[in-house]
Amino acid sequence: MTHPKHLELLLDGTPLAIERIKQAWSGLSTSDRVYLLSVWITDTSTDLGFQRWSHHQKCLIDLALADSNPYVRYLAAKTVSEPYKADDAEETPDYLKDKARFEKVQADPVPLVRSASEEGFKLFSLELDDPKSFWKRPQTERLALVNGVGEEGENLAKLLRYATKDLLPSKEITIDEMLDVLLQYLGSQGIGKRVAQSEDLADRFRDGFAAYQVGESVKELWEVIPELPKALSYALIDSLPETAGLMSDIPPEVIESLDEHQLEQLLYRNDITLKKLRRKLFKNSTNKNLREAAVASQHFELRDSDISKLVYDPRESEEAGKKKVNELAMLATLCRGATLVQMQAICYLINDAPDKFHSGLGMWATIGFGETLQTQRAKRLSSDALHYEVVAMRLFERAKSLSPIKMDESPEELSDELIRLKDLIVSQNPWQTYLNLKKDVPLSGWKRMGSYLPEVYIRDVDLPKDSSENMDEAGRQVFDLLKDVSGRVKDVSEKDRAELSSLSKAITAISSQMADSETLTGKRVAALQAQIEKLVQTINILHVFIVLAFLILTLLLLIRFVVDP
């Protein structure tokens, strides 16, 4: 550790250094005195190269307590506490010196010095038990008493209730004084960190009562919010953890008591879950700010059906189209919980909207926000989750080419391998087309058939590559089977439903066989094809939609067991 050159002889760790400090003290600047105290007394590191003996430290403390600068005295006073002596013990010279030192601190004219020893970590403070006595103290002493308290949420809530009810109306205390006490308790690092440390200790020692106390402490602070002035409530709303110890959620009555501004601040916290409330506000609230706060979290779950309702028809009215695009713009700007493909679809719908549906150049900024949120999500995902969501993006990219939303764009022609998908394409609705394709073949299946899907791009993210360029043999067998079934369906005509029970038994038999199979490739696929052949003959050409339902179910099971990696 390198010290200032002019202080080297005062910091060599020898007894002579202490004698030098005594003679130099009056001529040192305040910053030099503070520095010496920090090295000799406060610093606990072992890289100084010398041992700090207690009698040397006490010598410096005595120098500092006699200093004219209150801050220097305060730093020394932080290390002074009332000495302990058993009732029948003698008053030794060391005890008398420690007692005189403590009394000198207590007699200091500056409250900061007198209360210095009250600062720092402490499990509890007896002075917080009596609100009336606490609020009669000078403000500096109040701050020292609540500083570093481990829990004590119940007592702090009691202090705040008493001050709000009995002292504020008579102006014996100000809101700012109350707020400063609360902020000092919450701490510069936040109460969440202290709660996490307490929870960790409780878990390590399997102390259920300690975990209960942590939860009760935080719960009391949540429950006092409705009774406090707004300025104090915002400080708690912005700081308290959602769960603590054995407390699993914010008390419902507290949430119900919040006004719209308080609730908005709570919802903008990304660490607050409240999934049901976020969903409810997004769907039903008429307050624009609350709806935006509800979606601006990773915990908000945007549903595919939400986007379906926002897919516009380019020919619909300007008013209806603008309403949908404005909603899409809000989601693009704020919705951190949207999946990669949902954000891709939102940005696409904004970009390709007719000019009459959006405000022109403003859409580029909106799309930029959407791409930023997409990048942030991609970087949060695990490798496997990212790969899965990228497959969904690629499938949507294919849906866009098969069903462009713009009226002047021509859809892509289906290849022979994919011709059976023709009935799944919804004209000028790429999102519904994507949903149909995903329902027909699960994403895990499309993942194995990546050669049928175009590549996609996410800004500033290296996307996973396909494990193979071409569809594997199992995937080809499934597609061949799909084509075969598609042909059979075309030949089915409407008949009675008398054979429905036979159909049900057949489905159950195939499902049972599939459940007992570990892999379904080669001969097993052929065996299942034979089962389908036998069932078609047995059913004797049932009602079209009944057979179709059976075939679809069978194929979904096939795809699940054959294509799924």
Salt bridges, closest charged atoms under 4 A:
GLU8 OE1 - LYS5 NZ 3.93
ASP12 OD2 - ARG20 NH1 2.96
GLU19 OE2 - LYS22 NZ 3.32
ASP32 OD2 - HIS6 NE2 3.07
ASP62 OD1 - ARG101 NE 2.70
ASP67 OD2 - ARG33 NH1 2.47
ASP98 OD1 - LYS58 NZ 3.34
ASP98 OD1 - ARG101 NH1 2.81
ASP108 OD2 - ARG73 NE 2.68
GLU119 OE1 - LYS78 NZ 3.35
ASP129 OD1 - LYS158 NZ 3.86
GLU141 OE2 - ARG114 NH2 3.59
GLU141 OE1 - ARG137 NH1 2.98
GLU177 OE2 - ARG142 NH1 3.80
ASP200 OD2 - ARG204 NH2 2.69
GLU223 OE2 - LYS219 NZ 3.97
GLU227 OE2 - ARG161 NE 3.02
ASP259 OD2 - LYS230 NZ 2.64
ASP271 OD2 - ARG269 NH2 2.82
GLU292 OE2 - LYS288 NZ 2.77
GLU301 OE2 - LYS275 NZ 3.03
ASP304 OD2 - LYS438 NZ 3.14
ASP306 OD2 - ARG279 NH1 2.67
ASP306 OD1 - LYS283 NZ 3.83
ASP313 OD1 - ARG315 NE 3.09
GLU316 OE2 - LYS324 NZ 3.36
GLU318 OE2 - LYS322 NZ 3.30
GLU327 OE2 - ARG291 NH2 2.53
ASP355 OD1 - HIS358 NE2 3.89
GLU371 OE1 - ARG459 NH1 3.44
GLU389 OE2 - ARG377 NH2 2.71
GLU397 OE2 - LYS400 NZ 3.24
GLU412 OE2 - ARG398 NH1 2.62
ASP440 OD2 - ARG420 NH2 2.02
GLU455 OE2 - ARG394 NH2 3.29
ASP466 OD1 - ARG394 NH1 2.83
ASP472 OD2 - ARG448 NH2 2.02
ASP484 OD2 - ARG488 NE 3.17
GLU494 OE2 - HIS543 NE2 3.53
GLU533 OE1 - ARG488 NH2 2.39
